[in-house]
Amino acid sequence: MQKKLIIFIPSIEGGGVEKNLFIISNYLKDKIKNISVITISNKFKNRFSSKIKLISPKANYWNSIGRGKKIFIALFFLFLEILKNRNVLVFSFQGNVFCTLLCKLLGIKVIIRSNSAPDGWIQNKLKYIVFRFVFGSADKIIVNSLDFKKKFKKKFKIQVECIYNPLNKIEIIKKSKIRSKIKFDKKKLNLINIGRYTEQKDQITILKALNRIKKKLKFNLLLVGRGHEKENLEKYVYENNLSKKVQFIDYLVNPYNLIKSSDVLILSSLYEGLPNVLLEAQALKKFIISSNCPTGPKEILLNGKAGFLFKMGDYLRLSNQILYYSKNKKISSKKIIVGYKNLNRFDYDQNLKKYLKVINSLI
């Protein structure tokens, strides 16, 4: 009898990890008979196919609690599901250490999808030892960039499999044609950043760069997202007289028209896995300036051949790159074509089939 597949994602927050979660889950629905998703965030339930069983609390109250609490509640749900049926395979997207520990204690096979470079979540030796031991016990680990794979092998001495994020260019282009209410001033350089307002995404570096050149360049910046750092970012904008140049937009399910209408997409993260937003910008033939953070941007931008890279936090370099692009658009735009022509690596069907192959090898 084929095993039941349980996808473990305690907190769905609407970022790149979740985009891949929806794509992968809905692809698997026609390939595997019995699929469940365990999550404490039920507000995104409509994004899953009706063929997928959603295991989550019914009350909306649980959507507002922190990720840490959601992980432990989701573990309890997972424990109950395993007690009901031990013929299961668990695919963990989040809370990987705790999920793997529970599965191994109960003798259940588990696949981990690690979403961001270890540089971001290994800060001390104890964490390193715990992560190495637990991750080493997983039946399969999937990462989403080759650089990520190298870092995993170097840091943990663990072999992992790289599967690129499946990119649906047709869907992105289609959704980009849905008009937004936000107006763009074509006489100015229109910049956009999409991501959670957190320390990891480091949007303050973008604001510092623009503050440095605000008298040299006419620009508009859209910051699209939500998160606990928003207040600090708004404070910086106000104190530096950037309010007329910077606009905060709440999280959008479909940000593609905004990307399409912008001139440059900027990513300022301190660490990533493989940032979807760069792939989406390339699909829409937009110029990209990105931090050279671990991991993903350098790989996507072909070491600078498909866009500009700057050292994390280096707002001076970023400001100079923005100015250079504004004065040399035709020359710089050649990099857009290079990026677009190399998107085949992230082919939608090809990479989804790789996920299915890994699952079938254990199910």
C-alpha positions, 0 to 999 in steps of 0.5 A: 500500500502506498504511504500517505504523504503529510506535508508539514508547514506550521506557519504559512506567511505568504513568502517564497517558501509558501509559493513553492509549497502551493506549487509543489502540493498542488502538483502532487495531488494528481500523482499521490492518492493520499495527501494531507497538509498540517498547518496552524495557518488556515487563512490560505486554505483556498490556495490548496486543491480540494483533493488535499486534506488540510489539518489545522485548527478551525478557529482563526485565533491561531493565525495570530500566534507566533511561528514558534508556538505554531510549530509545537501545536503542529507537532501535536497534530502530526503526532496524532496523525502518525498514531492513527496511521503509521504508514506515512511519509512526512515532507517538512517545509518548516520547523525541520529540526523538531519535525525530524526529531519527532519522526525519527522517534516514531520510526517515520521517514522524513524529507526536509526541504531546507529553505535558507542558507545555514549562514542565517540560522547557525549562530553557535556551536551548540546549534551546529551540533544539534542541526548536524545530528538531526539533519543527518538522520533525515531520509532526504534533504532538498535544497534549492541552489547549488551554492546551498548544496555546497555550503551544506556539504562543507558545513555539515558534511551531509549530502543533499539534493538540489532541486531548483524552484519550479518557475511558471513563466506563463502564469507569472506573465499572465498575472502581470497583465492584471492592472494595479491601482498604483500609478507609476511616474515614468519620468522617475526611476521606479524601484521595487523591493518585495519581501517581509519587513525583517532583519533578514531582508535588510530593506534599511540598506536600500533606504540608506542608499537612496537617502545618499542619492536623493538629490542626484536622482528622481526616483520612487521606491515601492516596498511590498510586504509586511513584518515587525521591522516596518515601524523602523523602516517608516521611521527612517523614511520620515526622519530623512524626508523620503516620504514622497519618494517611498511607498509601503504596500501591504503583502500582495498575492499577485505583485507581478504587475508592480514588478512589470511596471517598475524599472529595477527590482532590488533585493537586499537580503542578508541570506536566502535559499533561492529567492523566487522574486529574482526569478519572477523579475527575470521572467518579466524582463526586469533589471535586477540589483541584488546583494551577493548573499548566501545563497542564490542571487549569484547563481541566478544572476550568473555571477553578475552577468545577468544583473548587479551584485553588491556586498550585503549591507553595502549601501554605498555600492548599491547607491552607485549601482542605482546611479549607474543604471539610471545613466546607462540603461541601454548598456545595463539592459543587456544583462536582462536578456542574459538572465531571461535566456538562462531561465530554463534551469528553473523549468516548472515541469522539470523541477516538479518531476524531480520532487515527485521522484524523491518522494516516490523513492521513499513512499 
